[in-house]
């Protein structure tokens, strides 16, 4: 575990056996928690998110650590009253 943390990588990338998982759980490391990435795109990009190179980059990065990506258009959410200023 020390090696991966020295490399400044998230602890969730470690493959731990049950005993190591118990020990790691007691450390309460934030980088052991699952991550969810949110990509905010324009209304136009929302129609074809697979064509957006930035979304592709976020997806690639998230996949490298076993994380998920949600694509949203915050402008739509604000206009529909879901986000207040």
C-alpha positions, 0 to 999 in steps of 0.5 A: 500500500505504501508504494502506491500511495508514494506514487500518489495513486488512489488506494482503491487501485490496490488488490487486497486480500480479506485481511489487508482489506480489514486493515485498510478499512481501519485507515479510513482512506478517502482514496479507498472510496469509489469515485463518480466523475461528472462531465458537464457538457453543452446542450449540443454535446448532450445529443451525442456525448460519444463524439465529445473528446473531453467526455472520452478523456474523462471516461478513459481516466475513470475506467483506468481506476474502475470508476463511473462517469455521468454526463449532464448539461447543467444549463438544462438543469438550471433552466428547468429549475433543478438548480437554484442560484 
